[in-house]
C-alpha cells in the first residue's frame, strides 16, 4: 500500500530544522572545496596530460579527489 505524506502532516521541530541547516552548510562547503580544487588544477603549472588526469580524478571522486589534489598533487608541481 502506498502512502503519501503531505507537508502539513509532518511536524518539523527546531532540531530537525537545525540539522537541515548543518547538512546544507556541509554540502555548500563540499561544493566550494570541489570548485577550488578544479580551479587549482587548471591553474597549476603542470603538463596537459597531468591536468587531464587530475581533472578526471577530481570529477570522478569529488571529495577524495579534491583532497588528493591538495595533499599530493600540488606538492608534485614544480616551484618557480
RAMO-V210360 format. One record per run of one state. SS is the DSSP state (A for helix, B for strand, O for the rest). FROM is the first residue (numbers start at 1). TO is the last residue. Records with the same first field share a line. If there is no record, write none. Layout:
SS->FROM-TO / FROM-TO
//
This chain:
O->1-6 / 10-13 / 44-47 / 61-61 / 77-80
A->7-9 / 14-43 / 48-60 / 62-76
//
